Amino acid sequence: MASETISLSQEQALDLHLEKSGVETQRLLNHPVGLFVLFFTEMWERFSYYGMRALLVLFLVSEASKGGWEWTRPEALSLYGWYTGLVYLTPIVGGFIADKLTGYRKAVIIGALVMTCGHASMAMEGISTNFFYLGLVLMMVGNGLFKPNISSMVGKLYPLTSDKKHAAYTIFYMGINSGAFLGILMCGYVGEKIGWHWGFGLAGIFMFFGMLQFYFGQKIFGVIGGLVNNKNKDTQNTEEVLPKKVENQRLLVIFILSLFTVFFWMVFEQAGGSMTIFAKDYTLRVLDGSSSTIFKWADAALTIFPLLAVSVVLFGLAKKLFAKYPATIIFTALSFIIIWGLAIWKVQKEFTAVNTEVPASWFGILNSFFIVSLAPFFSKLWETKFNPSGPAKFGMGLVFVGLGFAGLAYGGRDIAAGASVAQVSMFWLIFAYFFHTVGELCVSPVGLSYVSQLSPVKYVGLMFGVWFTCTAIGNWLAGASGSLIDKISTEYSISTFFLIFTILPIAVGLIAFALTPLLRKWMHGVH
């Protein structure tokens, strides 16, 4: 009976919060319908970002005869590192602009529009190379306005102490990974099989639809995300008074965990860089016989079933909102009609093709697939007695990502020094992505949570800035270190190159384990 009373009071608190904020009170899956408008907006933004990222390095290194720019691998991976690094720096500025000038909602809309223009500009790279570079700049600026502010709106839908926030962010996280999965799958396929500019343009089309469905659904959010709302201080957000020593030690924990993230993202973000090169040039991707048949059916299932799942969510949202917000549902439905058409065309094209060649970008979907598959298990695992502290989880994440590269080092052991092409089994890339995803599930979901829990209220913004800066440095280092692939594989071997990315994170992970007792002490009760 007690649990029912608590549940009832929480539901009443949520209703009261929504009514007070002027937010649409209808529910879907026992959450405010506004959450699912944010879900689809974020889904299409991630579709556009990861769809473009999947093509970036492949486009730059591909032969001019195939429409690429024929850059060297070091040049392509260096640009990749600068781009992904700056993408994580611009949200610091974007969050400040939203707080002081625009509010969350306008920042999201402006950011989405700027990113749409960025994709359109990249699609015109054949007219002038300047359009390509302009597109990258617009993508970085738009992401800075969009990314931090749509995530903030998710939390604002719930009372400060609501237990439903965790579930809400889990649903939102599924939107992120659904978009990343579909973006890499569709944009990667179109870019590699049809033309690079078509892939870049396709990413922009769905960003545009995401912007439209959010724009026409703004009234759903009441005052949430408006500039006046952002300026009002939350009277519930009272700061705990802490001794100076406790405050300083907690800040030191954030700083140390931030340093660990530099190494994690430096290694993990090889996915869009050196691992993409490995998929393109060193992996056996031309299949025949039973291998071809198995891949075609697996690829068809991976294309259709995720689309079915998110289509069911859209149908539920449409039943709730169409009468009051028809434009939002119409534009979202139109985007789904297009994506379903593309999915059916892709599956039909593959089944009727004489030869089966797995696109190099295809392997990028594995991370999102494994996240969606494994996230429920890890969520339940952390609720059991086996729920390590934050520093221990960071150690686990670093070790797992190192194990993934151990598989690539082993798989490439027979590739001769200096070899520019090889035919390694696809299994090793699948192996690597599996362990990298396990590592990500240990690190990524808990990192931002610890920053918010350990930071004094007056330093929260600064500490998030430190966190994102370290993430940006890690992404830049991923490109810088990945650009050494030719140098190391020529002087030693590509197996040696991946062995470096095996040893480094495992060594840092062991340091994290060694520091765990001290860091737990300095966290002063925050688990």
N, C-alpha and C positions, 0 to 999 in steps of 0.2 A: 504493500500500500504506500510505503514511504517513497519508493521509486516513482510510482504513478503521480504522486503529489508533486515531486520535484519536476518530473517531465511536464506536467500540466502548467506549473508556474513558469517554466522556461518558455513554453509555447505562448503563454499569455504575455510574457515579457517581450517576446519577439513581435507579437501582434501590436502591442503598445508602441514599441520602437518604430515599427513600420508606419503606423498611423500618425505618430508624432512627426515623422520625417516626410509625410505625404507620399510614401512609397506604395506602389500597387501591392495589395495584401494577398492576392491569390497565390496559391502554393502549387508547386510541381515537385513530386518526390519529397514532399514535406519541407521544401525550401521555397523562399520567395521566387516568383517567376523572374524577377530582375536578375537573379543569379544566372539564369540560363540565357538571357540576352547577352550578358557579359561572357558566358561560356562560348557562344557562337561567334561573338566579335573577336575574342581572343583566339579561337580556333582558326579563323581565317587569317588573322595576323600571323600566327605561327606557320600556317600553310605557306604564306608568302615568304616569310623569313627563311625557313628551312628549305623550301623549294628552291629559292635562289642560291642559298649556301651550298646545296648539293651540287649545283652546276658550276659554281664559281671557279674552283681549281681545275675541274675537267675542261671547262671552256678555255681557260688561259693556256693550258698545256697542249690542247689538241692541235693537230696539224691544220695549217691554213686551208688545205684542200677539203677539210671537214668543217670549215667555218670558224675554227679556233684562231687564237692569236699566236700560237706556237712559242709561247714563253718557255724559258727553262723552268725546271721544277723549283729551284731556289727562288726565282723571281716570283712565281705564282704563290708559293707558300709564304713568302714574306708579305705580299699584299694581303693574303688571307689573314695573317696574324694581325696586321695593322687594322684591318676592317673589323674583325671580331673583337679585338681589344677595345677599339673606340666605341663599338656598339654598347659595351658595358660601362663606359664612362659617361656617355650622354644622358642616361637616366638621372644622374645626380643633378645635372642642370635642369632637365625636364621636370623633375619633382619640385625644384625651387620655383620655376616659372608657374607651375600649376598652383602652388601655394600662394604666390604673391600677385599673380596677374590674371590667370584665366579660369582657375578652378579645374577640377579633374575632368569633367565632361568635355569642355571645350578643348582641353589639351589632348584628350583621346581622339576627338574628331579631327583636329588639325594634324596630329601625328599620323593618323590613318591616311589623310589626304596627301600629306607630304610623301609618305611611303608609296602610295599609289603612283604618284608622279615619278618617284624614284625607279619603280619597276618599269614604267612606260619609257623612261629615259634609257634604261639599260637595254630594253627591247630594240632601241634604235641605234645600237652600237655599230650596226653595219653602215649607217650614214656617216657617222663620225665617232672616233674613239672618245672624244670629249663627252659624248652622251653617256658612255659607260661610267666614266669617273664621276660625272655629275650625279648619276643614279646612285652610286655608292654613298656619296655625301648626303643626298636626300634621304636615303635609307637610314643612315646613322642619326640624322637630325630627327626624323619622324619617329624612330624607335625610342629616342630619348624622351619625347613628349608622350608617347603612347604607353610604353611598358610599365613604368612605375605607377602611373595614375589609374589604369584599369585594375591593377592588383589592389590598390588602396580602396577602390569602390567596393570590392568584394567584402572586405572587412567592415566597411561602413553600413552594410545591409543588416548587420546584427548588433545586438547590445554588446557593450564592452566585455561583459563576463560570460557571454553565451557559449555553451559547450558545443553548439552547432557550427561554430566557426571552423573547427578542424575538418568536419565533414564537407563544409562548403568549399574550403580550399582544395580538398581532395577531388571534388567534382570539377572544380576549375582546372586543377592539374591534369585531369583526364582530357579536358578541352584542349589544353596546351599540347598534349601528346597526340591526340587525335589529329590536330592540325599539322603537327610536324610529320606524322606518319603519312598522311594523305599528300602533303606538299612534296615530300621527297619522292614518293611513289609516282605521282602524276607529273610534276614539273620535271623531275629527273628523266622520266620516260620520254616525255615530249621533247625535252631539250636534246637528249642523246639520239633519239630515233628520227625526229622530224627536223629540228633546227634549234640552235641555242636561243635565238631571239624569241622564238615561240614559247620556250620554257620560261624565260624571264617575263614575258608578257602575260603568260597564264598566271603566274604568281600575283601580278598586279591586279588582274581581273577580280580575283577572290578577295584581295584586300579592299578593293572598291566596294564589293558587296557587303563585306563586314562593316565598313564605315556607314553605308546607307542604312542597314538594318539597325545600327546603334543610333544613328542620327534621328530616325523616325520613332524610336522608342524611348527618347530621353525623358518624357514625362513619367515613365514608369518609375523613375528613381526619385521623384519628388525634389526635395532640396539637397539630396545627397549628390555630391560632385559639383555643386555650384560654388562659386567663389565666396559668397557670404558664408556658406556652410563651412568652408575650409578655414575661414578666419575666426569663426567662433571657437572658443576653447571648450574642450569637453570637460564638463564639471565633474564627470565620473572619474576622470583620469588623474587621480591624486597620486602624488609621488611618495614612495616609501622613503623615509628619512634613514639614511645609512651612515655608519661610521666611515670616515675618510679612507681608512685602511681597506675596508670591505669594498668600497666603491672602486678604489684603485686596482685592487686585485682582480675584480670582475672585469674591468677594462683591459687589464693585461691578458686575461683569458681570451677575450675577443680578439686582441691583437695576435696572439699566438695561433688561434684557430684560423684567423685570416691568412697568416703565413702558410699554414697547411693547405689552404685553398689555392694558393698560388701554384704549388706543386701538383695538386690534383687536377686543376683545369689545364695546366701546361701539358699534362699527359693525356687527359681525357679528350681534349679538343684536337688531338691528332686525327680524330674521326673525319673531320672535313678536309684534312690536309694529307699527311703522309699515308694514312690508312686508305684514303680515296685513291692516291697514287698506286698503292699496293693492289687495290681492287682493279684498277684500270690496266696496269701493266704486268702484274705478277700473279694474277689469279686466273685459274681456268674457268672462263665464263661461257665458252661455246659448248653447249650440251647436245647430246644425241641419245637415241634409244630410250631406255626406261628413265634415265636421268632427266631427259628433256620433258617427258610426259609428267613425271613427278613434279618438276619445277612449274610447269604450266598450271597444273591443278592447285599447287600450293600458292602460287602467285595470284591465281583467280580468287581463291578463298581469302587471301590477305587483302585483296582489293574490295571484294563484295561485302564480307561480313562486318568490318568496321563501319562501312557506309550504312549498312542496315541498322546498326546499333545507334548511330547518331541521328539517323532518319526517324527512328522511333521517338527519340527525345524531342526532335523538332515537331513531330506530329502532336505530342502531348502539349508542347508549348503553344502550338497553333490553336488547339482547342480552348486554351485559357485566354489567349490574347487577341485572336483575329477580330473579334467584334469591336474592340476598343482601339487596337493598334494594327490595322490591316496592312499598312505599308511595311512595317517591320517584318511581318510574317511573309508578305509577298516577295520582298527582296531576298529574304533568307531562303524561301522555297525556290525562287528562281536560281539561286546559286546552287542549290541541291539538284535541280533538274539538269543543270550544265555538268556538274561533277558526276552525276549518274550516267549521263551520255558519254562522257569521257571514259568512265570506268568500263562500260559495256564495249565501247570501241576498242579500248586497250586489250581487254580479255579476248575479244573476237580476233583482233589483229595477231595476237600471240598464238592462238590456237590454229590459225590458218597459215602462219609463217612456215616456210620450208626449213629454215635454220633457227635454232633457239640460242640467242645470245643474251645473257643476263646483263642488264645495264650496270655500269660501274657504280652508279648512284644508288642502285637498289639496296645495297647492303646497309645504307644509312637508315632504312626503315626499321632495322632490327632493334635499335636502341628503344624507339618508341613502342614497338611491339612487346619487347620484354618488360618495359616499365608497366604497361597496362596489364600484362599477365602476372607480374610478380608483386606489384604494389599492394594488392589486398593481402597477400601472404605476409609481407613485411609489416604492414599496418597491424595485423593480428599478432605477429611475433613481438613487436615492441610493447604490446599490451600484456604480455606474459611476464613471468619472472625474469626471462632473458631479455632485459632491456638495458643495455650498457649505457654508460654516461656519454655525453657528447664527444669528449676527446677520444674515447675508445671507439666510437662509431667512425670518427674521422680516420683513426688508425686502420680499422677494418676496410673502409672505403679505399684507402690508398693501397693496401695490400691486394685487394681484389682487382683493382685496375692494373696493377703490376702483373698479376697472374694472367690477365687477358693478353698482355703483350708477350708473356712467356710463350703462349700458344703461337703467336705470329713468329717469334724468334725460332721456335722449334719447326714450324711449318716451312720457314724459309731457309732451313739449315743447308739444303743442297743447292741453293742458288749461288752460282760462282760470283766472286768479287768482280764488280764492274758490269755485271749483266744488266741490261736495260729492260728485258722482258723475261717472263718465266710462266710456268703453268702450275701453280700451287693449288691444292684443293680448296674449294669454297669453305670447307668445314672450319678452317682455322680463323677465317674472318668471323664466322658465326660464333665460334668459341670465344673470340676476343670480345665481340659485342655483348655476349651474355655476361661475362665477368665484369665488363665495364659498367653495364647497367646495374648489376648487383652493387658495385662500388658506388655508383651515383645514388642509389636508394639509401645507402648508409650515410652519405654526406649531404646531398643537395636539399632534401626536405627539412633537415634539422638545422642547417646553418643559419638561415635567416631567423628562425625561431629563437635560437640562442642569442643572437644579436639583440633582439627585442627584449628578451627576458633579463639579460645581464646588464644592459645599458641603463644608467640613470636617465630619467625622462629628458633632462636638459641636454643629454649627449646622444640621444637616439639617432637624430639626423646625421650627426658627425660620424657615428659608428657605422651606420649604413653606408655612408660615403667611403669610409675605410674599407668596408667589406667589398663593395662594388669595384673600388680601385684595385684591390688585390685580385679580384676576379678578372678585371681588365688586363692586369699585368700577366696573369696566367695565360690568358688567351693570346696575348702578344707573344709570349715566350713559346707557345705552342707553334706559332708560325715560324718564329726565329729558329727554334730547335729542329722543327720539321724540315726547314730549308736545307739542313745539313745531310739530308738523305742521300744525295748523289755523292757528296764528298766521303761520307763514312762507308757507303756501300761499295764505292770504287776502291778505297784504300784497304778496307777490311771485308765486309759483306753486309748485305741487308739484314741478315740475322743478328749481326753485331749491333746494327742501328736499333733494332727493336729490343735487344737485350739491355741497352742503356735505359730504355723506358720501362723495363722490367725491374731493374735493380734500384733505380732512383726512387720510385714511389714506395716500394717495399721498405727501403731503408728509412725514408721519412715516416712511413707508417709505424715502424718499430720504435722510432723516436716518440711518436704520438702515444703509443702504448706505455713507454717508459715514463712519460710525463703525466699520464692520466691520474695517478694518485695525488700529485701536487696540484694539478689543475682542478680536480674535483674539490679539493680543500679550498682553493681560491674562489670557487663558484659559490660557496657559502649557502648551500641548501638548494640551489637551482640544479635540477637533475638533467 
